[in-house]
Amino acid sequence: MSEVNINSLVSKSLSLSSQSVQNTIKLLEGGATIPFIARYRKEATHSLDELQIGAIQKEWQNILELIKRKQYILQTIEEQGQLSESLKVRIENCWDEILLEDLYLPFKKKRQTKADIAKDKGLEPLAQLIMAQKLAANTKAKEFISEAVYSAEEALQGARDIIAEIINENTEARDIIRRNFKVNGFLSSKVITKKKGEGIKYKDYFDYEERASKAPAHRILAVLRAEKEGFLKVKVKIDDDKALGDLHKLFIRKEAHPECSSQIIKSIDDAYKRLLYPSIETEFRNIYKSKADEEAINVFSENLKQLLLSSPLGAKSVIGMDPGFRTGCKIVCLDENGFLKHHTTIYPHPPQNKWQEAQDELKSLASQYSIEAIAIGNGTAGKESFALAKSIEFEDAIELYLVNENGASIYSASEVARNEFPNLDLTVRGAISIGRRLIDPLSELVKIDPKSIGVGQYQHDVHQGKLKENLTICVEHCVNAVGVDLNTASEYLLSYISGLGPVLAKNVVQHRSENGSFQDIKTLLKVSRIGAKSFEQCAGFLRVRNGKNILDNTGVHPERYSLVDKISRDQGLKTKHLVSNPEALKKVDLQKYIDDQTGLPTLKDIIAELTKPGFDIRGKAQSFEFTPGINSIEDLNPGMYVIGIINNITKFGAFVDIGIKEAGLIHVSQIANKFIKDPLEVVQLNQKVNAKIIEVDIERKRISLSLKS
């Protein structure tokens, strides 16, 4: 193949400057990670963010895959002896994956078709004569009667089979049908009558039709799920008469012999119903599914991002409580680093009702372990357990928090939990997870499969490979954006740091256990298998608190430490006196330090880091309490106002935990007084809301809420 300028193709596709794209691809080829490039190579990329760099990486990889596919196709057709110069040029200049496959279709190996059988009977010349549209087809067909062909009608049928395949493999014909699907395609579903009762939850789609290009992701995924479960028949409908008319115009000439045009019309009908329509419908179903997947995955990723970046309480000693009725409430006492100090079980609720004993036990534990906060799981018996803790007069002030416990049971049974606490019961592990989520949500939630955290939209229906890839990227982004304490981070948390991964993360933890805490970042180079490149990629995202070098507790990369020292000397200060000294930092003339390696974006980042060393972008956790007196859906009535917390966001609305089993839904039309397309324009995960109840459907267990004033 001729030389391809991949940088130019990526640049054009993403509408980004060619220089930014070229530099970014060069960095990626050199083994740099996306977080590292976005944070520490802003001059090279012209300050592209992680999303843009990720898009460059994806488009670059897609083009490389397309080039490989083109090479394979060219080689295959050439081996068949059918690669003309014009076809070669078309394939080499083709950068549309669908068109490329259309060009390859006539040469693609496939099972024996009706056309193949007809060709074996020697009927291809007849098909060519009919396509020429000049002779009387019926008369000519008689000449093809043979031992293999018993009649003129059989000859014509065989010719039509060949013509139908020619039509199906014609790039213009396929493009015509695609245009019909694109412009006039309707997603349609009908209930399978005998499954009507069983599939009642899909009632909205029993007789459903919507322009496919306008159908939102959640409806597409719901319809396809119902089809997969056997409740609906689903198809993408187009105007058959228009599509056939378009094909007639393409293949039938004005001066065509009537007998030929009659045969071609039959061939077109056959090609359309048997080959073209099913093929293009499948193609468009895949396109709609892929777009719906992408939207759902993006929604999931945004929810996950907001959840992972939830505000931590910080390094405080905590009681973690996994509430329950019959089996009691599992209690754990954790120190400020989340290490387990004690665990027990109390039974304040029915059937045991040991309320006073539970109060006394919690009060004693709080005093014994200098507890500063209590984290209470928000599931079964969560509100009742919160009321228990609130009723206690502790010796010192203790903050109470209801903590989202989604996924805690998944963690409890996981290999990660078994490795951490091999001798503890699953329920105790769950209480530990709840307590640690309050101290540092990010550190704890990264241990759980994101699909089990309880946010997202149809996450089990989307492409699982793409979902995993996107969620992994999301977790990596959050971990690196926050930064990680090198001396307290778990192996699992460290594995998401730029340039580390599971193997090096394990080596870091092993080195720490054998040699004690890291006193500075550069000691990382003594860890097994961490070389200069790994160090370059990870060092800026790791923190050593109270270490030898104050800069190790900032996001300043070690490669810039000498620059910071120079700035300090120029200000007449030691580096430790420049850090956290906003007045001195304001006086720094950044222009003075610009050179070929360091530009204004990096210098501004350095000053920001020096101003607030150890700054946590997540803020601090806030306590929260549900509306008192509401214990079940039966306690709700339209017109009431309820306090809740948003625990999931989809394209069609936000779900709100109001302290009972059923979540309320604020439909996107009820979120703001103005029109919005996406709930994320207005609300976010973990946001506290005071919502008005507008409808309660006890039978379907649905609660509709509104935030409109």
C-alpha positions in Angstrom: 0.0 0.0 0.0 1.1 3.6 -0.6 2.4 5.7 2.3 -0.4 6.9 4.6 -0.2 10.0 6.8 -1.9 8.7 9.9 -1.4 11.9 11.9 -3.2 13.8 9.2 -6.1 11.4 9.2 -6.5 11.5 13.0 -6.2 15.3 13.0 -8.9 15.6 10.3 -11.2 13.1 11.9 -11.1 14.8 15.3 -10.7 18.4 14.1 -7.5 18.8 16.2 -4.3 20.5 15.2 -1.9 18.3 13.4 1.0 19.2 15.6 -0.9 18.3 18.8 -1.9 15.0 17.3 1.6 14.2 16.0 3.1 15.0 19.4 0.5 13.0 21.3 0.9 9.9 19.1 4.7 10.2 19.5 4.3 10.2 23.3 1.8 7.3 23.2 4.2 5.3 21.0 7.0 6.0 23.5 4.9 4.3 26.3 3.5 7.4 28.0 0.1 7.0 29.6 -2.9 9.3 29.0 -2.9 10.8 32.6 0.8 11.5 32.4 0.5 13.2 28.9 -2.5 15.3 30.0 -0.9 16.4 33.3 2.8 16.7 32.5 3.2 17.2 28.7 0.8 20.2 28.1 3.3 22.1 26.0 3.6 19.1 23.5 -0.2 18.6 23.2 -1.2 22.3 23.5 -3.0 21.4 26.7 -5.3 18.7 25.4 -7.3 17.0 28.2 -7.6 13.3 28.9 -10.8 12.9 26.8 -9.1 14.4 23.7 -5.9 12.4 24.2 -8.1 9.3 24.7 -9.9 10.1 21.5 -6.6 10.5 19.6 -5.4 7.1 20.9 -8.7 5.4 19.9 -8.8 6.9 16.4 -5.1 6.2 15.9 -5.7 2.5 16.8 -8.8 2.3 14.6 -6.9 3.6 11.6 -4.1 1.1 12.2 -6.7 -1.7 12.4 -8.3 -0.4 9.2 -4.9 -0.4 7.4 -4.4 -4.0 8.4 -7.8 -4.9 7.2 -7.2 -3.2 3.8 -3.9 -5.0 3.4 -5.6 -8.3 4.1 -8.4 -7.6 1.6 -5.9 -6.5 -1.1 -3.9 -9.6 -0.6 -7.0 -11.9 -0.7 -8.4 -10.4 -3.9 -4.9 -10.4 -5.6 -4.6 -14.1 -4.7 -7.9 -14.7 -6.5 -6.4 -13.0 -9.6 -9.2 -10.3 -9.6 -7.5 -7.2 -8.3 -7.8 -4.6 -11.0 -5.9 -1.3 -10.8 -9.1 0.7 -10.4 -10.3 -1.6 -7.5 -6.9 -1.4 -5.9 -7.1 2.4 -6.0 -10.6 2.4 -4.5 -9.6 0.2 -1.7 -6.4 2.1 -0.9 -8.3 5.4 -0.8 -11.2 4.0 1.2 -11.3 5.1 4.9 -14.9 4.1 5.5 -15.1 0.7 7.2 -18.6 -0.1 5.8 -17.7 0.9 2.2 -14.5 -1.2 2.5 -16.5 -4.3 3.4 -18.9 -3.6 0.5 -16.0 -3.5 -1.9 -14.7 -6.8 -0.5 -18.2 -8.5 -0.5 -18.1 -9.9 -4.0 -14.7 -11.6 -3.3 -15.5 -12.8 0.2 -15.5 -16.5 0.8 -19.0 -17.7 1.7 -21.1 -20.8 1.8 -22.5 -21.9 -1.5 -25.3 -19.6 -2.6 -28.2 -19.9 -5.0 -26.2 -17.9 -7.4 -23.2 -20.3 -7.1 -25.6 -23.2 -8.0 -26.9 -21.4 -11.0 -23.4 -20.5 -12.2 -22.4 -24.2 -11.9 -25.3 -24.9 -14.2 -23.8 -22.5 -16.8 -26.4 -19.8 -16.4 -24.1 -16.8 -15.8 -24.1 -15.8 -19.5 -28.0 -15.7 -19.4 -27.9 -13.4 -16.4 -25.4 -11.1 -18.2 -27.7 -11.0 -21.3 -30.7 -10.1 -19.1 -28.7 -7.4 -17.4 -27.8 -6.0 -20.8 -31.6 -5.6 -21.2 -31.5 -5.8 -25.1 -32.8 -9.2 -26.0 -36.0 -11.2 -25.4 -35.2 -13.0 -22.2 -37.8 -15.7 -22.5 -36.7 -16.8 -25.9 -33.0 -16.7 -25.0 -33.6 -18.8 -21.9 -34.6 -21.8 -24.0 -31.0 -22.0 -25.3 -29.8 -22.8 -21.8 -31.9 -25.9 -21.3 -29.6 -28.8 -20.6 -29.2 -32.0 -18.5 -28.8 -29.7 -15.5 -31.5 -27.2 -16.5 -34.9 -28.8 -17.3 -36.9 -25.8 -18.6 -36.7 -22.2 -19.7 -38.3 -21.1 -16.4 -35.6 -22.9 -14.4 -33.0 -21.2 -16.5 -34.6 -17.8 -15.8 -34.9 -18.6 -12.1 -31.2 -19.4 -12.0 -30.4 -16.2 -13.9 -32.5 -14.2 -11.4 -30.6 -15.8 -8.5 -27.3 -14.6 -10.1 -28.7 -11.1 -10.7 -30.0 -10.9 -7.2 -26.5 -11.6 -5.9 -25.1 -9.0 -8.2 -27.6 -6.5 -6.9 -26.8 -7.4 -3.3 -23.1 -6.9 -3.9 -23.5 -3.6 -5.8 -22.1 -0.8 -3.6 -24.6 1.8 -5.0 -27.5 -0.5 -4.3 -26.4 -1.1 -0.7 -25.9 2.6 -0.3 -29.4 3.3 -1.5 -30.9 0.9 1.1 -28.6 2.4 3.8 -29.9 5.9 3.0 -33.5 4.6 3.3 -32.7 3.1 6.7 -30.8 6.2 7.8 -33.5 8.7 6.8 -36.7 6.7 7.1 -35.9 3.8 9.5 -38.4 3.2 12.3 -37.6 1.0 15.3 -40.7 -1.2 15.8 -41.7 -3.8 18.4 -44.7 -6.1 18.9 -45.4 -8.2 21.9 -45.4 -12.0 21.5 -49.0 -12.7 22.5 -48.4 -15.7 24.7 -45.7 -13.8 26.7 -47.9 -10.8 27.3 -48.5 -11.4 31.0 -45.0 -12.6 31.8 -43.4 -9.5 30.1 -45.7 -6.9 31.7 -42.7 -4.7 32.7 -42.2 -4.1 29.0 -45.8 -3.0 28.5 -44.7 0.4 27.0 -43.1 -1.5 24.1 -45.9 -4.0 23.3 -47.0 -1.9 20.3 -44.1 0.5 19.9 -42.7 2.5 16.9 -40.3 5.4 16.8 -38.0 6.9 14.3 -34.8 4.9 14.9 -32.4 7.8 14.5 -34.3 9.7 17.3 -34.8 6.8 19.7 -32.9 7.4 23.0 -30.4 4.9 24.2 -32.5 3.6 27.1 -35.5 2.8 24.9 -33.3 1.0 22.3 -31.6 -1.1 25.0 -34.9 -1.8 26.7 -36.5 -3.0 23.5 -33.5 -5.2 22.6 -33.4 -6.6 26.1 -37.1 -7.6 25.9 -36.4 -9.2 22.5 -33.5 -11.2 24.0 -35.7 -12.3 26.8 -38.3 -13.5 24.3 -41.1 -11.0 25.0 -41.0 -8.9 21.8 -40.5 -9.1 18.1 -38.3 -6.3 17.0 -37.4 -4.9 13.6 -36.2 -1.8 11.9 -38.9 -0.9 9.3 -38.5 1.3 6.2 -40.8 2.1 3.3 -40.4 -1.0 1.1 -42.1 0.6 -1.9 -39.7 3.5 -1.9 -36.7 1.4 -1.4 -37.7 -0.9 -4.3 -38.5 2.1 -6.4 -35.0 3.5 -5.8 -33.5 0.1 -6.8 -35.6 0.0 -10.0 -34.3 3.4 -11.0 -30.7 2.2 -10.5 -30.9 -1.1 -12.5 -33.6 -0.7 -15.1 -32.9 1.4 -18.2 -35.6 3.3 -20.0 -34.9 1.5 -23.3 -34.8 -2.0 -21.6 -36.5 -4.9 -23.3 -39.8 -5.6 -21.4 -38.9 -9.2 -20.9 -35.5 -8.3 -19.4 -37.0 -5.5 -17.2 -39.6 -8.0 -15.9 -36.9 -10.5 -14.9 -34.8 -7.8 -13.3 -37.8 -6.5 -11.3 -38.2 -10.0 -9.9 -34.5 -10.2 -9.1 -34.6 -6.8 -7.3 -37.6 -8.0 -5.2 -35.8 -11.2 -4.3 -32.5 -9.4 -3.6 -34.2 -6.9 -1.4 -36.3 -9.3 0.7 -33.8 -12.1 0.9 -30.4 -10.4 0.9 -30.3 -6.6 1.0 -33.0 -5.8 3.6 -31.9 -8.4 6.2 -28.2 -7.5 5.7 -28.7 -3.7 6.1 -31.3 -4.1 8.8 -28.8 -6.1 10.8 -26.1 -3.5 10.1 -28.3 -0.7 11.3 -29.5 -2.6 14.4 -25.8 -3.0 15.2 -25.3 0.7 14.6 -28.2 1.7 16.8 -27.1 -0.8 19.5 -23.5 0.5 19.3 -24.6 4.1 19.7 -27.0 3.2 22.5 -24.1 1.3 24.2 -21.8 4.3 23.8 -24.3 6.6 25.4 -25.2 4.2 28.2 -21.5 3.6 28.9 -20.8 7.3 28.9 -23.7 7.8 31.4 -22.3 4.9 33.5 -18.8 6.4 33.4 -19.9 9.8 34.5 -21.9 8.3 37.4 -18.9 6.2 38.3 -16.6 9.2 38.1 -18.8 11.2 40.4 -19.1 8.3 42.8 -15.4 7.7 43.0 -14.7 11.4 43.5 -17.2 11.5 46.4 -16.0 13.6 49.3 -14.0 11.7 51.9 -14.2 12.2 55.6 -10.4 11.9 55.8 -8.1 10.3 58.3 -10.4 9.8 61.3 -11.2 6.8 63.5 -14.6 5.4 62.5 -17.2 2.9 63.5 -18.5 1.1 60.4 -22.0 -0.4 60.8 -23.7 -2.9 58.5 -27.3 -2.8 59.7 -29.7 -5.7 59.9 -32.9 -6.8 61.8 -32.9 -10.5 62.5 -29.1 -11.0 62.1 -28.2 -7.9 64.0 -25.9 -5.0 63.1 -22.3 -5.8 62.4 -20.0 -3.3 64.1 -16.3 -2.6 63.3 -13.9 -0.1 64.8 -11.3 1.3 62.4 -8.4 3.6 63.0 -7.7 6.7 60.9 -6.0 4.6 58.2 -8.9 2.2 58.0 -7.2 -0.7 59.9 -9.5 -3.0 61.8 -9.2 -2.7 65.6 -12.3 -4.5 66.8 -15.5 -6.1 65.6 -18.8 -7.2 67.2 -22.5 -7.5 66.7 -25.4 -5.6 68.3 -29.1 -6.5 68.2 -31.1 -3.2 68.7 -34.0 -4.1 66.3 -36.7 -6.7 66.1 -37.0 -9.5 67.0 -34.3 -9.1 69.7 -35.0 -5.4 70.5 -31.9 -5.0 72.7 -31.9 -1.2 72.2 -30.3 -0.2 75.5 -27.6 -2.8 75.3 -26.8 -1.6 71.7 -26.6 2.0 72.9 -24.3 1.1 75.8 -22.0 -1.0 73.5 -21.7 1.8 70.9 -21.0 4.4 73.6 -18.3 2.2 75.1 -16.6 1.4 71.8 -16.7 5.1 70.8 -14.8 6.0 74.0 -12.4 3.0 73.9 -11.3 3.6 70.3 -11.6 7.5 70.2 -14.2 7.3 67.5 -14.8 10.5 65.6 -17.6 9.4 63.2 -20.0 6.5 62.6 -20.7 5.2 59.0 -24.0 3.4 58.7 -25.0 1.5 55.6 -28.1 2.8 54.0 -29.7 -0.5 53.2 -32.1 -2.6 55.3 -32.5 -1.2 58.8 -30.2 1.8 57.9 -32.6 4.5 59.0 -33.4 2.7 62.2 -29.7 2.2 63.0 -29.1 5.9 62.2 -31.8 6.7 64.8 -30.1 4.4 67.3 -26.8 6.2 66.9 -28.5 9.6 67.0 -30.2 8.7 70.3 -26.8 8.2 72.1 -25.2 10.9 74.2 -21.5 10.3 73.4 -18.8 11.7 75.6 -17.3 13.6 72.6 -19.1 14.9 69.5 -19.4 12.2 66.9 -20.5 12.8 63.3 -23.1 10.4 61.9 -23.2 9.4 58.2 -25.5 7.3 56.1 -23.2 5.6 53.6 -24.2 4.1 50.2 -23.6 0.3 50.7 -24.1 -0.8 47.1 -21.5 -3.4 46.2 -20.4 -4.0 49.8 -21.6 -7.6 49.7 -19.9 -8.1 46.3 -16.6 -6.9 47.9 -17.2 -9.1 51.0 -17.2 -12.2 48.8 -14.4 -11.1 46.5 -10.8 -12.4 46.3 -9.6 -9.0 47.3 -11.6 -9.2 50.6 -10.5 -12.7 51.2 -6.9 -11.7 50.8 -7.3 -8.7 53.1 -9.4 -10.5 55.8 -9.1 -14.3 55.3 -10.3 -15.1 58.8 -13.3 -12.8 59.0 -17.0 -13.5 58.1 -18.4 -11.9 55.0 -20.7 -9.6 57.0 -17.8 -8.2 59.0 -15.9 -7.5 55.8 -19.0 -5.6 54.6 -19.0 -3.4 57.7 -15.3 -2.7 57.2 -16.0 -1.7 53.6 -18.8 0.7 54.7 -16.5 2.3 57.3 -13.7 2.7 54.8 -16.0 4.2 52.2 -16.6 7.1 54.6 -12.8 7.6 55.3 -11.9 7.4 51.6 -14.5 6.3 49.1 -12.0 6.1 46.2 -9.6 3.8 48.0 -12.5 1.4 48.8 -14.6 1.5 45.7 -11.8 0.7 43.4 -11.8 -2.8 44.9 -15.3 -3.5 43.5 -16.3 -4.4 40.0 -17.8 -1.0 38.8 -20.9 -2.9 37.4 -21.8 -3.8 41.0 -21.5 -0.4 42.5 -25.2 0.4 41.8 -24.9 3.3 39.3 -25.4 3.3 35.5 -28.0 2.5 32.9 -28.5 -1.0 31.3 -24.9 -1.9 32.1 -25.6 -5.6 31.7 -27.0 -5.1 28.2 -24.1 -3.1 26.6 -21.0 -4.4 25.0 -19.1 -5.8 28.0 -15.6 -5.4 26.5 -16.2 -1.7 25.7 -17.8 -1.2 29.1 -14.9 -2.7 30.9 -12.4 -0.6 28.9 -14.3 2.6 29.5 -14.8 2.0 33.2 -11.1 1.1 33.7 -10.2 4.4 32.0 -12.6 6.2 34.3 -11.1 4.6 37.4 -7.6 5.4 36.3 -8.6 9.0 35.6 -10.1 9.4 39.1 -7.2 7.7 41.0 -4.6 9.8 39.2 -6.6 13.0 39.5 -6.7 12.6 43.3 -3.2 11.2 43.8 -2.3 8.3 46.1 -0.4 8.2 49.4 2.5 5.9 48.7 2.7 4.6 52.3 -0.9 3.8 52.9 -2.4 2.9 49.5 -3.5 -0.7 48.9 -2.0 -2.8 46.2 -5.3 -2.6 44.4 -5.4 1.3 44.5 -1.8 1.5 43.4 -2.5 -0.7 40.4 -4.5 2.2 38.8 -1.6 4.7 39.1 -0.1 5.7 35.7 2.8 3.5 34.8 2.4 0.9 37.5 -0.3 -1.8 37.0 -0.9 -4.9 39.1 2.7 -6.3 39.0 4.6 -3.2 40.0 1.9 -2.2 42.5 2.4 -5.6 44.2 6.2 -5.0 44.2 5.7 -1.5 45.8 3.6 -3.0 48.6 6.1 -5.8 49.1 9.0 -3.3 49.3 7.1 -1.2 51.8 6.4 -4.2 54.1 10.0 -5.4 53.9 11.7 -2.0 54.2 9.2 0.2 56.0 7.6 3.4 54.8 9.0 5.3 51.9 10.8 8.5 53.0 10.9 10.0 49.5 9.6 9.4 46.0 13.0 8.6 44.5 13.2 5.4 46.7 10.7 4.0 44.2 13.6 3.3 41.9 14.8 0.7 44.4 11.5 -1.3 43.9 11.9 -4.4 41.8 11.2 -3.8 38.1 10.6 -0.1 38.4 12.9 1.6 36.0 13.3 5.1 34.7 10.2 5.0 32.4 7.9 3.6 35.1 9.2 6.1 37.5 8.6 9.0 35.1 5.0 7.9 34.5 4.0 7.2 38.1 6.0 9.6 40.3 3.8 12.7 39.8 0.7 10.9 41.0 2.1 9.5 44.2 2.5 11.4 47.5 4.8 10.9 50.5 3.4 12.8 53.5 5.9 14.1 56.1 8.8 12.8 54.1 12.3 14.1 53.5 11.3 16.3 50.6 8.2 18.6 51.0 7.7 18.5 47.2 6.9 14.8 47.5 3.5 15.8 49.0 2.6 17.8 45.9 1.7 17.1 42.3 4.9 18.7 41.1 6.8 16.0 39.1 10.3 15.1 40.3 11.6 16.2 36.9 10.7 19.8 37.9 12.1 19.7 41.5 15.3 21.5 40.3 13.2 24.2 38.7 11.3 24.7 42.0 14.6 25.0 43.8 15.7 27.7 41.4 12.5 29.6 41.9 13.0 29.4 45.6 16.5 30.7 45.4 15.4 33.5 43.2 12.8 34.5 45.9 15.5 34.3 48.6 13.8 31.4 50.3 14.3 27.8 51.0 11.9 25.5 49.1 10.1 24.5 52.3 9.4 28.1 53.0 8.2 28.8 49.5 5.6 26.0 49.7 2.3 27.1 51.2 3.4 30.7 50.9 0.9 32.4 48.6 2.3 35.9 49.0 5.8 34.8 47.8 4.3 32.6 45.0 2.3 35.5 43.7 5.6 37.5 43.2 7.1 34.8 40.9 7.6 36.0 37.4 6.7 32.9 35.4 7.9 34.3 32.1 11.5 34.1 33.5 11.4 30.4 33.7 9.9 29.5 30.2 12.3 27.5 28.1 12.1 24.8 25.4 11.0 22.1 27.9 8.8 24.2 30.3 6.0 26.5 29.2 3.4 28.6 30.9 0.8 25.8 31.4 3.3 23.7 33.4 4.6 26.7 35.4 1.0 27.6 36.4 0.4 24.0 37.5 3.5 24.1 39.6 2.5 27.3 41.3 -1.0 25.9 42.0 0.6 22.8 43.6 3.0 24.8 45.7 0.2 27.0 46.9 -1.9 24.1 48.3 0.3 21.0 48.9 -1.7 17.9 49.6 -4.9 19.6 48.4 -7.8 17.1 47.8 -10.0 18.0 44.9 -12.9 16.0 46.5 -13.7 18.3 49.4 -15.0 16.9 52.7 -17.9 14.6 53.4 -21.1 16.1 54.6 -23.6 14.4 57.0 -27.1 13.8 55.8 -30.5 12.7 57.2 -33.7 11.6 55.5 -37.2 13.0 56.1 -38.4 11.6 59.5 -41.6 9.5 59.7 -41.4 8.0 56.2 -40.7 4.3 56.5 -42.5 2.8 53.4 -44.1 3.7 50.1 -47.5 3.7 51.9 -46.4 6.7 53.9 -46.1 8.8 50.7 -48.8 11.1 49.1 -48.7 13.4 46.1 -47.9 17.0 47.2 -45.5 16.0 50.0 -41.9 17.1 50.0 -39.2 14.6 50.9 -35.5 14.9 51.5 -33.3 12.5 49.5 -30.0 11.9 47.9 -29.4 11.3 44.2 -27.8 7.9 43.8 -28.1 7.2 40.1 -28.4 9.4 37.0 -29.6 8.3 33.5 -30.4 10.2 30.4 -34.1 10.1 31.2 -33.8 11.2 34.8 -32.3 11.0 38.2 -33.0 8.3 40.8 -33.3 9.5 44.4 -32.9 7.5 47.7 -35.5 8.8 50.0 -34.9 6.4 52.8 -37.2 3.6 51.9 -36.9 0.4 49.7 -38.1 2.1 46.6 -36.2 4.9 44.9 -38.0 7.9 43.5 -37.5 9.1 39.9 -37.1 12.7 38.9 -37.9 12.6 35.2 -35.6 14.8 33.1 -38.7 17.0 32.4 -39.2 17.6 36.1 -35.6 18.5 37.0 -35.6 22.2 36.0 -38.0 24.9 35.1 -36.3 25.2 31.8 -35.8 22.6 29.1 -32.7 20.4 29.5 -31.6 17.5 27.4 -29.4 15.8 30.1 -30.0 15.6 33.8 -26.2 16.1 34.3 -26.7 19.7 33.2 -28.3 20.4 36.5 -27.8 17.6 39.1 -25.0 15.3 40.2 -24.5 12.1 42.1 -24.7 12.3 45.9 -26.5 15.7 45.6 -29.0 16.3 48.5 -32.4 17.3 47.2 -35.8 18.4 48.6 -38.2 17.0 46.1 -42.0 17.2 45.7 -43.9 13.9 45.2 -46.1 14.2 42.1 -47.3 10.5 41.8 -47.2 7.3 43.8 -47.9 4.0 42.1 -47.9 1.4 44.9 -48.8 -1.5 42.7 -45.9 -0.9 40.3 -43.7 0.4 43.2 -43.0 3.7 41.4 -42.5 7.1 42.9 -42.4 10.2 40.7 -40.7 13.3 42.0 -40.2 16.9 40.9 -37.6 19.6 41.5 -39.5 22.3 39.7 -40.2 25.2 41.9 
